[in-house]
Amino acid sequence: MSKSGREWRLELESLDVPVVGENSVLVKMLAAPINPSDINMVQGTYAILPDLPAVGGNEGVGVVLEVGSQVTTLRVGDWVIPRDAGLGTWRTVAVFSEEVLTPVPNDIPLLSAATLGVNPCTAFRMLSDFEALKPGDCVIQNAANSGVGQAVIQIAAARGVHTINVVRDRPDLLQLTERLQVLGAGHVIKEETLRKPEMRELFKKVPRPKLALNGVGGKSATELLRHLKAGGTMVTYGGMAKQPVTVPVSALIFKDVKVRGFWVTQWKKDHAHGCGLCSTDTGALRGMLAQLCALIRDGKLSAPSCTEVGLQDYAHALDTAMKPLISTKHVLVM
């Protein structure tokens, strides 16, 4: 990834692999998805921008081929994922510092491991950290067909929490609805339905949501706020509409709703090395990954619908990933 004037450019290049140092490891990348945040980083609009030239990709899974003499937490054969964004995963092999990698079990599906570090973690934290959700409670979310949205559906279902899932209208709406329902979505509705009287009928079946998850912004976020239970929270983690979040004054005054933001990269920075009562090995990050992997093994959390693409076809994959109404995630397989 390089920059010429104001234009960003992606190219496939062959580079020499650095020597493995005493605190580093040689990793063969196995698979790496193309996420919206990856595209934002390439475009230069993400909150973290690497020094150029750089390797794209914030997420993925690799296998350790060689370890340095002072490495203590990783072994040859371990599967590893990036601990933070900006590592550069769209490549075949790399030498990484031990401290920027987190091991994951190799008994879960490859695509689940490759897509574990961003979307499921975002969903897990938002369902855990903002409202004390109990079985029978309700969550409403837009962008329900996104990677985060699909993870929210499955984690919530595993906890006995109802979900109202908002998607944009599209030609394959029926197939999408059925796919989300198979994942555990209780209710799937179109954006337009948020402004229609049938919402009153819906709330006879499920309680008003204590938590709203916004990945879109604009009018969609405003409508989520209108349906929140008094005292509830809306968490914004994305802005696909590229429009600001407008909060109705009545929602603040008469319903005392809370409006928060969440960025999983910052959460990982704050928790990667454990907390006050946790050692590094049993910190909050590894604890969360362990719970997510347990859900994967139990068949309660699957990877989003994925299209596997060879690294040499990266340009086509990127072009497709940037098109609207895409319901599948493109994953580069090395």
C-alpha positions in Angstrom: 0.0 0.0 0.0 1.6 3.3 -1.1 0.6 6.9 -1.8 1.4 9.0 -4.8 0.3 12.6 -4.4 -3.3 12.3 -3.2 -4.0 8.9 -4.7 -3.7 5.7 -2.7 -2.5 2.6 -4.6 -2.5 -1.1 -3.8 -0.1 -3.4 -5.5 1.0 -7.0 -5.1 4.8 -7.1 -4.5 7.4 -9.7 -3.6 9.6 -8.7 -0.7 12.4 -10.3 1.3 11.4 -11.8 4.6 13.3 -10.3 7.6 15.5 -12.4 9.8 13.6 -13.8 12.9 14.9 -11.9 15.9 15.1 -13.2 19.5 11.7 -11.8 20.4 9.9 -12.3 17.1 8.2 -15.1 15.2 7.9 -16.2 11.5 4.2 -16.5 10.6 2.7 -18.0 7.4 -0.6 -16.2 6.9 -3.5 -18.6 6.2 -6.5 -16.3 5.6 -7.4 -12.6 6.0 -10.7 -10.9 5.4 -11.5 -7.6 3.8 -13.4 -5.5 6.3 -14.8 -2.0 5.9 -12.1 -0.7 8.3 -9.4 -2.2 6.0 -10.8 -0.2 3.1 -11.0 2.9 5.2 -7.4 2.5 6.1 -6.4 2.1 2.5 -8.4 5.3 1.7 -6.7 7.2 4.5 -9.8 7.8 6.5 -9.3 5.4 9.4 -8.3 6.5 12.9 -5.1 4.6 12.6 -2.9 5.1 9.5 0.3 3.1 9.1 3.5 4.7 7.7 3.7 4.1 4.0 4.5 2.0 2.1 2.5 -0.5 4.2 0.8 -3.9 4.0 -3.0 -3.8 4.1 -5.3 -5.8 6.3 -6.1 -5.6 10.1 -7.4 -9.1 10.7 -6.6 -12.7 9.8 -5.1 -15.9 11.1 -1.6 -17.4 10.5 0.5 -20.3 11.7 3.8 -19.9 13.5 6.7 -21.5 11.5 9.7 -20.3 13.6 10.2 -18.6 17.0 13.0 -16.5 18.3 15.2 -17.7 21.2 13.5 -15.4 23.8 9.9 -16.1 22.7 7.9 -17.7 25.6 4.2 -17.4 24.7 4.1 -18.9 21.2 5.3 -22.2 19.7 5.8 -23.6 16.2 2.4 -24.7 14.9 0.4 -22.3 17.0 -2.4 -20.4 15.2 -2.2 -16.6 15.9 -4.3 -13.5 15.2 -3.3 -9.8 15.5 -3.7 -8.2 18.9 -4.2 -4.7 17.4 -5.1 -3.1 14.1 -2.5 -2.0 11.6 -0.4 -5.2 11.6 -0.8 -5.9 7.8 -2.4 -9.3 7.2 -2.7 -9.3 3.4 0.5 -11.2 2.8 1.8 -14.7 2.6 4.5 -14.6 5.3 5.8 -12.1 7.8 8.0 -11.7 10.8 6.1 -10.2 13.8 7.0 -9.3 17.3 5.7 -11.8 19.8 3.8 -9.2 21.7 1.5 -8.2 18.8 0.1 -11.7 18.4 -2.5 -13.6 20.3 -2.7 -17.4 20.0 -6.1 -19.0 19.1 -7.0 -22.7 19.1 -6.6 -24.5 15.8 -9.6 -26.8 16.4 -12.0 -24.2 15.1 -12.8 -23.6 11.4 -10.3 -21.6 9.4 -12.7 -18.9 8.4 -14.0 -18.5 12.0 -10.4 -18.0 13.1 -9.7 -15.5 10.3 -12.7 -13.4 11.2 -12.5 -13.8 15.0 -10.6 -10.7 16.1 -12.8 -7.8 14.9 -16.5 -8.4 14.4 -17.3 -11.1 17.0 -15.2 -9.2 19.6 -17.1 -6.0 18.8 -20.4 -7.8 19.2 -19.4 -9.5 22.4 -18.3 -6.3 24.1 -21.3 -4.2 23.0 -23.6 -6.9 24.3 -21.7 -7.1 27.6 -20.4 -3.7 28.6 -23.3 -1.2 28.2 -26.4 -2.7 29.6 -27.0 -5.6 32.0 -28.9 -7.8 29.6 -30.8 -10.8 30.9 -32.6 -13.6 29.1 -35.8 -12.2 27.7 -34.4 -8.7 27.2 -34.3 -7.2 23.7 -31.7 -5.6 21.5 -32.3 -3.7 18.3 -29.6 -3.2 15.6 -29.2 -1.9 12.1 -26.7 -3.3 9.6 -27.9 -6.7 10.9 -26.5 -8.5 7.8 -22.9 -7.2 8.5 -20.2 -9.2 10.2 -20.9 -7.5 13.5 -24.7 -7.9 13.0 -24.5 -11.6 12.4 -22.3 -12.1 15.5 -24.7 -10.0 17.6 -27.6 -12.2 16.5 -25.7 -15.4 17.4 -24.2 -14.3 20.7 -27.5 -12.7 21.8 -29.4 -15.9 20.9 -26.9 -18.0 23.0 -27.7 -15.7 25.9 -31.5 -15.9 25.5 -31.7 -12.2 24.4 -34.2 -11.2 21.6 -33.0 -9.3 18.6 -34.8 -6.9 16.2 -32.6 -6.8 13.1 -32.9 -4.0 10.6 -31.7 -4.4 7.1 -31.9 -2.3 3.9 -34.4 -3.5 1.2 -32.8 -5.5 -1.6 -33.7 -8.0 -4.3 -32.7 -11.0 -2.2 -34.4 -9.8 1.0 -36.3 -13.0 1.5 -33.1 -15.1 1.3 -31.3 -12.8 3.6 -34.1 -12.9 6.1 -34.1 -16.6 6.1 -30.3 -16.8 6.5 -30.4 -14.4 9.5 -33.3 -16.4 11.1 -31.2 -19.6 10.8 -28.5 -17.8 12.8 -31.1 -17.0 15.5 -32.6 -13.7 14.5 -36.0 -13.4 16.1 -37.2 -10.5 13.9 -35.9 -9.1 10.7 -37.4 -5.9 9.4 -36.6 -3.3 6.7 -35.4 0.2 7.5 -38.8 1.6 6.4 -40.6 -0.5 8.9 -39.0 1.5 11.8 -41.3 4.4 10.9 -44.5 2.4 10.5 -47.3 1.5 12.9 -46.4 -2.3 12.7 -43.7 -1.5 15.2 -46.4 -1.3 17.9 -47.5 -4.8 17.0 -43.9 -6.0 17.2 -43.5 -4.7 20.7 -46.5 -6.8 21.8 -44.3 -9.8 21.1 -41.0 -8.6 22.5 -40.1 -5.9 25.1 -38.8 -2.6 24.0 -35.0 -2.8 23.6 -32.7 -1.8 26.4 -29.8 -1.6 23.9 -29.6 -0.3 20.3 -26.5 -1.0 18.2 -25.8 1.5 15.4 -23.5 0.8 12.5 -25.1 3.1 10.0 -25.7 6.6 11.4 -28.1 9.2 9.9 -31.9 8.6 10.0 -31.4 4.9 10.7 -29.7 5.7 14.0 -32.4 8.3 14.9 -35.1 5.7 14.4 -33.3 3.2 16.6 -33.3 5.8 19.4 -37.0 6.4 19.1 -37.7 2.7 19.8 -35.4 2.4 22.8 -36.8 1.7 26.2 -36.6 4.6 28.7 -33.1 4.7 30.2 -31.7 2.5 27.4 -28.4 2.9 25.5 -27.5 3.3 21.9 -24.0 2.3 21.0 -22.5 3.5 17.7 -19.7 1.4 16.2 -19.8 2.4 12.6 -21.2 5.0 10.1 -21.8 3.3 6.8 -24.3 6.1 5.7 -21.5 8.7 6.3 -24.1 10.9 8.0 -24.1 12.3 11.6 -26.1 10.8 14.4 -29.0 13.1 15.3 -30.4 12.7 18.8 -34.0 13.8 19.3 -34.2 16.2 22.3 -37.3 14.4 23.5 -35.4 11.1 23.8 -32.8 12.8 26.0 -35.2 14.6 28.2 -38.2 12.3 28.5 -36.6 8.9 28.0 -33.1 9.7 29.4 -31.4 7.6 26.8 -27.6 7.3 26.7 -25.6 7.7 23.5 -22.2 6.0 23.5 -19.5 5.0 21.0 -17.4 1.9 20.8 -14.1 1.1 19.0 -12.8 -2.5 19.5 -9.2 -1.4 18.7 -9.2 0.9 21.7 -10.8 -1.7 23.9 -8.0 -4.2 22.9 -5.3 -1.6 23.7 -6.9 -1.1 27.1 -7.3 -4.8 28.0 -4.7 -6.8 26.0 -2.4 -7.2 29.0 -4.9 -8.2 31.6 -6.6 -6.2 34.4 -6.1 -5.7 38.0 -7.0 -9.2 39.1 -5.9 -10.9 35.9 -2.5 -12.1 34.8 -1.4 -11.5 31.2 -2.3 -15.1 30.2 -5.8 -14.8 31.6 -6.6 -11.2 30.8 -9.8 -9.8 29.5 -8.8 -10.2 25.8 -7.9 -13.9 26.1 -10.9 -14.5 28.3 -13.2 -13.1 25.6 -11.6 -15.1 22.9 -11.9 -18.2 24.9 -15.7 -17.6 25.3 -16.1 -16.9 21.6 -14.2 -20.0 20.7 -16.4 -22.1 23.0 -19.5 -20.8 21.2 -17.8 -21.7 17.9 -17.1 -25.2 19.0 -20.7 -25.6 20.3 -22.1 -24.5 16.9 -23.6 -21.3 18.3 -21.3 -18.9 16.5 -20.3 -19.3 12.9 -18.3 -17.1 10.5 -20.2 -14.7 8.4 -21.1 -15.8 4.9 -17.7 -15.7 3.1 -16.3 -15.8 -0.4 -12.7 -17.2 -0.5 -10.4 -15.4 -2.9 -6.8 -16.1 -3.8 -4.3 -13.3 -2.8 -3.5 -12.7 -6.5 -7.2 -11.7 -7.1 -7.1 -9.0 -4.4 -8.1 -6.2 -6.8 -11.3 -7.9 -7.8 -12.1 -8.8 -4.2 -11.6 -5.2 -3.1 -13.8 -3.9 -5.9 -16.6 -6.3 -5.0 -16.3 -5.6 -1.3 -16.9 -1.9 -1.9 -20.2 -2.4 -3.7 -23.5 -1.7 -1.9 -25.8 -4.5 -0.6 -23.0 -7.1 -0.4 -24.1 -9.9 2.0 -20.8 -11.9 1.9 -17.4 -11.1 3.2 -14.4 -11.6 0.9 -11.5 -13.5 2.5 -8.1 -13.6 1.0 -6.7 -17.2 1.2 -2.9 -17.5 1.0 
